[in-house]
Amino acid sequence: MDPKLIDARGKRCPLPIIETAREVAKMELGQTIELLSDDPATQNDLAAWARMTGNQSELVEVQRFKITKLT
Amino acid sequence: MVPITANFQRERPLHPEAAALLERIFERGWADPAKLHLESRRAAILLQEAKESLAGHLGLTPDELYFLGEPALGFHLGITGLLSPESTLIYSGIDRQEVMAVAASHEQAGGHSQKLRVGLLGEVEAFQSAPTDVLAWQLANGETGILRTQFPRGQYGQIFCDATSSGALVALPEGWKSALWEATAWGGPAGIGIFGLAENAIWRNPIPHLDGRRVPGGFSLPLALASSVALDHHMAEISTAAKKLQGINQEIRNFVATEIGECDIAGTLSNTNPEILSLSFLYIDAERLLTELDAAGFAVDSGSACSSMNLTPSHVLAEMGLLTGGNIRLRLNADIEPTAIAEFLKTLQVKVAALRS
């Protein structure tokens, strides 16, 4: 099954990070979701969020991110 | 309004002694030190004394020190003047935009540049330089307070030092060739730059010129004198102020980490200028936090995209991998009363909690 997709295009910081964190809070350990975001701050801030919260994020393609819940 | 911080330009409040001097000078008017009248000769003596005093504090000789009416011009003078077509300009990702502009200009002219990556604690990636290369070396970062007190060994390039934020806090590295200070770093006035050019520098004036002048002559004599007076007082007060600032800085770091949480704090107390504190809160819109704090009487700055006109996050925070959203910057002042700090922290806690809910 494809991971759930959050479409945050058109939304500015910190909304893409807030929406991601809300979704991750409902997930089981090891589950993944994807995020679409065209906010220029998202790539850096999603990586910072992952570092601060102990989760994992990666850039899959332009403006598309994969997030794995680890904590 | 409680002056927790100064403004977006990283400036400290003007030192009261410098402010008083400026008032006296502007009341009196001032003679041109280049002329031969008695007043002019007095002005020339005062200017020379100011140069000697500044040079002594900053670690160069008076003959190596020049005043600039436009401080940012010093980046062009200091870096471009050392570059040759064969030079690679080496700089870091947290340098000021003026350095990056010089790098872009050098590349447009056919030269090369190398941007060094910077890590989470402000550490610069390893690099190698040839004798013809030019190293732009920032002694302190104005946004995060990160200090660079050690220059890497084994480098052979020509060193330009950006001391605009460090002031007299970090000594020039051995072998420096050019340097730039802004008087605002030590409580001096805005609008005056101090440019250093080592006597042994192989430097060509990059600005069109007809005579042997090394810098454009236009600067304000009162601002130059006030910058010297401010530095004299700053140096006299620095050890007492540093202890107070470290205490305030540590108190804020501890409170934010334990009582607010989910905050990216730039650097550590030991590797940053204790006057500067950069805090990035998760799930916070910086513009709203700034507005809320302002309404409560606290003026702070931000490097977040949502608080700037061009919608671009701080290149410094992004380069270091720090959270760029929800960022506030504090410029701490040793004269802040402990009750004001406590009130600020309580307000910050309440506002962050409200915005996160």
Interface residues (C-beta under 8 A of the other chain):
Chain A: R12 C13 P14 I17 I18 A21 D39 P40 A41 N44 D45 A47 A48 W49 R51 M52 T53
Chain B: E262 D264 S280 L282 Y283 I284 D285 S304 A305 C306 L311 T312 P313 L317 A318 G321 L322 L323 T324 G325 G326
